[in-house]
Amino acid sequence: MEIRTIGFIGLGIMGAPMSSNIAAKFDGKVLLCNRTHEKAQRLAQELSQYGAEAVEDKKELARRADLIITMVPRTVDSEAVYEEILPELGVGKICVDMSTIDPGASRKIAEKVKQTGAQFADAPVVKSKAAAIAGKLGIYVGCDESLYETILPILQMMGENVIRMGANGNGLVMKICHNALASQIQNGVNETLTLAGANGIDPETYVRAISYGGAQNAYLDNHAAMFAQDEYPTSFSLQNAAKDVGIAVRLAKECGVPMPGEEVAYSVYQEALEKGLGPEDWGATWKIVRGRA
């Protein structure tokens, strides 16, 4: 099918640069919608040379767009968006939810969307805001193969590594596995950074020494300056990371898969949220592990 108009709902830390890349690269109309309409208006103004348009009503966006992309923070937000736009969906419409939400909930959304005659894919992303700006995200897709081939050119406007993981929900399962592993790498960094500090090794020396061996990792490299300065400007919020860790713990229990390492990471995140660190970068979990020592 020909995609002439793309609608993008959710213009947060990741959604704004992702939609900007589409506007710059897509040979067609791009509609922008956000919970705070002023934010959509500002972004549309920045992208005016590409003809981007801010739309206040999600239903109007869904009615006008051939392809609807959603990028919202939580499962309840995604459920609410699709419940609202469902009456506007039908044959010829494609929905791509790029939010990181519970896989089971996403499969239920997919069923409802497909009942209208529209098509649905989950396509969560990995990497940071910088990668979103550069159009170099990793994207995991859950949908049938024919739909994947249709949406792949659009996804490649936002990411350089796109992979189909299988049926609806599997893109999210892979994203949750990815973030669960990242959280355990993070906790290993937090614990060993604390142990090194207890023996007089400062963060800068620790990071340099780790880079000499097989334990070097992207998380540590990207957070080295934060640890050195003990300041955590938000690239990926702790509260969003906590959400993903919580999904991983629940999914593991549902599948009967023991994940004691993830349970430890989950306890760190819960304590961090209780202490009000949610808005800070997820690297601020080091404060919790360090404090426990």
Secondary structure as the mmCIF struct_conf table of DSSP 4:
data_model
#
loop_
_struct_conf.conf_type_id
_struct_conf.id
_struct_conf.beg_label_comp_id
_struct_conf.beg_label_asym_id
_struct_conf.beg_label_seq_id
_struct_conf.end_label_comp_id
_struct_conf.end_label_asym_id
_struct_conf.end_label_seq_id
STRN STRN1 THR A 5 ILE A 9
BEND BEND1 GLY A 12 GLY A 12
TURN_TY1_P TURN_TY1_P1 ILE A 13 MET A 14
HELX_RH_AL_P HELX_RH_AL_P1 GLY A 15 LYS A 25
BEND BEND2 ASP A 27 GLY A 28
STRN STRN2 LYS A 29 CYS A 33
BEND BEND3 ARG A 35 THR A 36
HELX_RH_AL_P HELX_RH_AL_P2 HIS A 37 GLU A 46
TURN_TY1_P TURN_TY1_P2 LEU A 47 LEU A 47
HELX_RH_3T_P HELX_RH_3T_P1 SER A 48 TYR A 50
TURN_TY1_P TURN_TY1_P3 GLY A 51 GLY A 51
STRN STRN3 GLU A 53 ALA A 54
BEND BEND4 GLU A 56 GLU A 56
HELX_RH_AL_P HELX_RH_AL_P3 LYS A 58 ARG A 64
BEND BEND5 ASP A 66 ASP A 66
STRN STRN4 LEU A 67 THR A 70
BEND BEND6 PRO A 73 ARG A 74
HELX_RH_AL_P HELX_RH_AL_P4 THR A 75 ILE A 85
HELX_RH_3T_P HELX_RH_3T_P2 LEU A 86 GLU A 88
TURN_TY1_P TURN_TY1_P4 VAL A 91 GLY A 92
STRN STRN5 ILE A 94 ASP A 97
BEND BEND7 SER A 99 SER A 99
HELX_RH_AL_P HELX_RH_AL_P5 PRO A 103 GLN A 115
TURN_TY1_P TURN_TY1_P5 THR A 116 GLY A 117
STRN STRN6 GLN A 119 ASP A 122
STRN STRN7 VAL A 125 VAL A 126
BEND BEND8 LYS A 127 LYS A 127
HELX_RH_AL_P HELX_RH_AL_P6 LYS A 129 ALA A 134
TURN_TY1_P TURN_TY1_P6 GLY A 135 GLY A 135
STRN STRN8 LEU A 137 GLY A 142
BEND BEND9 CYS A 143 CYS A 143
HELX_RH_AL_P HELX_RH_AL_P7 GLU A 145 LEU A 155
TURN_TY1_P TURN_TY1_P7 GLN A 156 MET A 158
STRN STRN9 GLY A 159 GLY A 166
BEND BEND10 ALA A 167 ALA A 167
TURN_TY1_P TURN_TY1_P8 ASN A 168 GLY A 169
HELX_RH_AL_P HELX_RH_AL_P8 ASN A 170 ALA A 198
TURN_TY1_P TURN_TY1_P9 ASN A 199 GLY A 200
HELX_RH_AL_P HELX_RH_AL_P9 PRO A 203 SER A 211
TURN_TY1_P TURN_TY1_P10 TYR A 212 TYR A 212
BEND BEND11 GLY A 213 GLY A 213
TURN_TY1_P TURN_TY1_P11 GLY A 214 ALA A 215
HELX_RH_AL_P HELX_RH_AL_P10 ALA A 218 GLN A 229
TURN_TY1_P TURN_TY1_P12 ASP A 230 ASP A 230
BEND BEND12 SER A 235 PHE A 236
STRN STRN10 SER A 237 SER A 237
HELX_RH_AL_P HELX_RH_AL_P11 LEU A 238 CYS A 255
TURN_TY1_P TURN_TY1_P13 GLY A 256 GLY A 256
HELX_RH_AL_P HELX_RH_AL_P12 PRO A 260 GLU A 274
TURN_TY1_P TURN_TY1_P14 LYS A 275 GLY A 276
TURN_TY1_P TURN_TY1_P15 GLY A 278 PRO A 279
BEND BEND13 GLU A 280 GLU A 280
STRN STRN11 ASP A 281 ASP A 281
HELX_RH_3T_P HELX_RH_3T_P3 TRP A 282 ALA A 284
HELX_RH_AL_P HELX_RH_AL_P13 THR A 285 ARG A 292
#
